[in-house]
Amino acid sequence: MILPIVAYGDPVLKKRAEDIDEDYPNLKQLIENMFETMYHANGIGLAAPQVGKAIRLFVVDATPVAEGEDGDPSCEDFKRVFINPIILEETGDAWSCEEGCLSIPNLREEVKRKPMLKIEYYDENWDLYEEELDGFAARVVQHEYDHIEGVLFIDRISPLKRTLLKGKLNDISKGNVDVNYRMRFPK
């Protein structure tokens, strides 16, 4: 089932999400719905807060980023479910890349992030992993991880740029935005 994506301005997007356990109700169905919602919106990552759930869960499928001449090999077959993740370490010299977000449609800004990370998480079968990621795969995970920490990519840009975007952000929260996927607006 395709779920509505929560738009900028909803308090759930600014809340630090809670850990869950194996008994979380309908978890498998929620994960399936999140993948379906993400694909429908042409996204490569989706965090539970973006569908109104303040829990530490996100899904990614960055495999399309690996395709083509300019593709990033770190994203090849990079489809994962992250439950209760913990970033253990971020290393390297920060690099800028343009980011966008399904909860903040039609806005893209340069965000600096470190290129490598080590993360621990459970998958959908509750198997525990510790994984090192780099390149664009690391960036996608950092972006989605921010969501479960209550941080949006626009929180990582300069205050001046945020001020310049204020009108567009207000329009998004009021529903004055053209998107081809279901959204839930706070105002």
C-alpha positions in Angstrom: 0.0 0.0 0.0 1.3 3.4 -0.9 1.4 5.6 2.2 1.2 9.5 2.2 4.6 11.1 2.7 4.7 13.6 5.5 5.5 17.1 4.4 7.9 19.6 5.8 6.5 21.3 8.9 5.0 18.2 10.5 6.4 17.8 14.1 7.2 14.1 13.5 10.0 15.1 11.1 11.8 17.0 13.9 11.4 14.3 16.6 14.1 11.8 17.6 12.6 8.4 16.8 12.3 5.5 19.2 13.9 2.1 19.0 11.5 -0.8 18.2 11.6 -4.5 19.0 10.7 -7.6 17.1 7.1 -7.4 18.3 6.5 -4.0 16.7 2.9 -4.4 15.2 2.8 -5.2 11.4 6.5 -4.4 10.9 6.9 -6.6 7.8 3.9 -4.9 6.2 5.2 -1.4 7.1 8.5 -2.2 5.5 6.8 -3.4 2.3 4.6 -0.3 2.3 7.6 1.9 2.8 9.4 0.4 -0.2 6.3 0.6 -2.3 5.8 4.3 -1.3 9.5 5.1 -2.0 9.4 3.5 -5.5 6.1 5.3 -6.3 7.7 8.6 -5.4 11.0 7.8 -7.3 13.0 8.0 -4.1 16.1 6.0 -3.1 15.5 6.2 0.6 12.6 6.6 3.0 12.5 6.9 6.8 9.6 5.9 9.0 9.1 9.5 10.3 8.4 10.4 6.6 5.3 8.2 6.8 4.3 9.5 10.2 6.0 6.8 12.4 8.5 8.1 15.0 10.4 4.8 15.0 14.1 4.0 14.1 13.5 2.4 10.8 14.5 3.4 7.2 14.7 1.7 3.9 17.1 2.4 1.0 17.4 1.2 -2.6 20.1 3.2 -4.3 20.8 0.7 -7.0 19.5 3.1 -9.7 22.4 5.4 -8.8 24.9 2.7 -9.8 23.6 2.7 -13.4 25.0 4.6 -16.4 28.4 6.1 -17.2 28.3 8.4 -14.2 27.0 5.8 -11.8 28.4 5.2 -8.4 29.6 1.6 -7.9 29.0 1.9 -4.1 25.3 1.7 -4.9 25.3 -1.4 -6.9 22.8 -3.9 -5.3 22.5 -1.4 -2.4 19.0 -2.3 -1.1 18.7 -2.5 2.7 16.3 -2.2 5.6 17.8 -0.5 8.7 16.2 -1.1 12.1 17.5 0.6 15.2 20.7 1.7 13.4 23.6 3.4 15.1 26.3 5.2 13.2 29.5 4.2 15.0 31.9 6.3 13.0 32.1 8.8 10.2 35.5 9.5 8.6 37.2 11.3 5.8 37.2 14.9 4.4 33.6 16.2 4.1 32.4 16.6 0.5 29.5 18.5 -0.9 26.7 17.0 -3.0 23.3 18.2 -3.9 20.5 16.5 -1.8 16.8 16.5 -2.0 14.0 14.9 0.1 10.6 13.4 -0.6 9.2 15.4 2.5 10.6 18.6 1.0 9.7 18.3 -2.7 11.3 20.3 -5.5 14.1 21.7 -3.3 17.7 20.6 -3.7 20.7 22.0 -1.9 24.4 21.3 -1.4 25.1 19.4 1.8 28.5 18.5 3.2 29.0 15.0 4.6 31.9 12.7 5.5 32.5 10.1 2.8 32.8 7.0 4.9 30.8 5.5 7.8 30.5 2.5 10.0 27.0 1.5 11.0 25.4 -1.1 13.1 21.8 -2.1 12.4 19.2 -4.9 12.3 17.7 -6.0 9.0 14.1 -7.0 8.5 14.9 -10.6 9.8 16.4 -9.1 13.0 19.9 -10.2 11.9 22.5 -7.8 13.3 25.1 -6.2 10.9 28.0 -4.0 11.2 28.8 -2.5 7.8 31.3 0.0 6.4 30.0 2.2 3.6 31.5 4.9 1.4 30.6 7.1 -1.5 27.0 7.8 -2.4 25.8 4.8 -0.5 27.2 6.3 2.7 25.5 9.6 1.9 22.1 8.0 1.4 22.3 6.3 4.7 23.5 9.5 6.5 20.5 11.4 5.0 18.0 8.7 6.1 19.7 8.4 9.5 19.3 12.1 10.0 15.5 11.6 9.6 15.4 9.2 12.6 17.4 11.8 14.6 14.9 14.6 13.8 17.3 16.3 11.4 16.4 17.4 7.8 18.9 18.1 5.1 18.0 21.8 5.2 19.2 21.8 8.8 22.7 21.2 7.4 22.8 24.2 5.1 23.7 27.8 6.1 21.2 29.9 8.0 21.3 32.4 5.2 20.2 29.7 2.6 17.5 28.5 5.0 16.2 32.1 5.3 16.1 32.4 1.5 14.1 29.2 1.3 11.6 30.2 4.0 8.9 31.1 1.5 9.2 27.8 -0.4 9.3 25.8 2.8 6.1 27.6 4.0 4.4 26.8 0.7 5.3 23.1 1.1 3.9 22.9 4.6 0.7 24.5 3.4 0.4 22.1 0.5 1.2 24.6 -2.2 3.5 22.3 -4.1 3.1 20.1 -7.2 4.1 16.5 -6.6 3.1 13.2 -8.3 2.8 11.2 -5.0 0.5 11.3 -2.0 1.5 13.7 0.7 0.2 14.7 4.2 0.5 18.4 4.9 0.6 19.9 8.4 -1.2 23.2 7.7 
